[in-house]
Amino acid sequence: MNLRKFEEKVWLSTPTMHGDEIKYIREAYETNWMSTVGKNIDEIEKAVAEKVDCKCSVALSCGTAALHLAVKLAGVKKGDRVFCSDMTFAATLNSVVYEGAEPIFIDTEYDTWNMDPNALERAFELYPDVKVVVLANLYGTPSKFDEICDICKKHNAVMVEDAAESFGATYKGRQTGTFGKYNVISFNGNKIITGSSGGMLLTNDINAAAKARKWSTQSRENAPWYQHEEIGYNYRMSNVIAGVVRGQLPYLEEHITQKKKIYERYRDGFKDLPVSMNPYDEETMVPNFWLSCMLIDKDAMCKQVRTSSSATYVKEKGKTCPTEILEKLMEYNAEGRPIWKPMHMQPIYEKNQFITVGDKDVGKDIFARGLCLPSDIKMTEEEQDVIINIVRSCFE
Ligand SMILES: *Cc1c(COP(=O)(O)O)cnc(C)c1O
């Protein structure tokens, strides 16, 4: 096997521009709409609402800001308990903590790597008074929405859907970012399409959208002077950023097609290895394939030890672990990443409840055996074949 270090780094997931972005930025510049109002913002709010088929969209400075407003709209207050995805990026639940509420983490299931409906049901048995569930679609794969929505409905809970990673993915033909009462997408630089930053709140509740708009512009009341009756935020998206998003939106489906090709090339390349890819249900889901991930079979794992800040492993013939593969990738100038470390394993949430079924800890297991592979759409097939061979070499 001929392996050579990449001259140019192969990335996990980086922005890919197409040309129109600069046109819309320039338009904002030349007309002096260098502000948090302007045509680019209006156009992308319209286009995204149409794309996902929801009534209202509010363009915001980032997905995290959108999540903050979503959590406030859901009525989360100081001291409340809120059920949250456990294996996710911290931004999913940071806003719950901003509001002084307590996240209770719900374990993950193996079919989609998202919130386990059985663990959620169990959580409601333990805490029947909880009124809000915040859930993320990890790596672009939709959650088991039929089950999750039924459970939320049964317990009269509001669902906030963090679709930051899954924009463009569908569940039973319906776009993610529409299953919650309040929903969030992100245009961060590493997402499926980007504004360099930015995010959006999506909802069918017209009054809620109006409230979010008001909160996001410092909660100014309708008066001749700056009049305030409630706390506000400076969360509105810039018209320049919106120009980038506007240029990217027509390429969403193309990016998804390219990401899917990457996923399938890995899957085929690993066919005879003791591994599997991040899974989804082909009957009900079309992911956006944002990140391709792999999970090493239990009996193909060598010993791996992770402390709070470092990792080591003991090499065994025919076996490997995420640490070895990630080190190898780095050696060849390619960027992989561990699975998002579950929240119940994070020092900051040491004291928070973690709810699972039986004595399982699915998040911990996927974190131990899984990793994110380079999934950049600018990666060539030849480069991806080298990545595949690098991974294969770890199993020798
Ligand atoms: C990226 C991301 C966010 C945050 O979006 P920003 O636009 O970066 O603030 C929230 N949740 C998840 C799951 C994400 O991956």
The ligand as a Gaussian input file, in Angstrom:
#p B3LYP/6-31G(d) Opt

LIG

0 1
 C      -22.930000      24.029000      15.225000
 C      -23.910000      23.583000      16.199000
 C      -24.637000      24.483000      16.982000
 C      -24.318000      25.924000      17.098000
 O      -24.401000      26.663000      15.964000
 P      -23.558000      28.024000      15.876000
 O      -24.114000      28.651000      14.643000
 O      -22.124000      27.623000      15.726000
 O      -23.806000      28.823000      17.091000
 C      -25.629000      23.995000      17.811000
 N      -25.883000      22.691000      17.888000
 C      -25.198000      21.778000      17.176000
 C      -25.555000      20.350000      17.306000
 C      -24.175000      22.183000      16.325000
 O      -23.477000      21.275000      15.657000

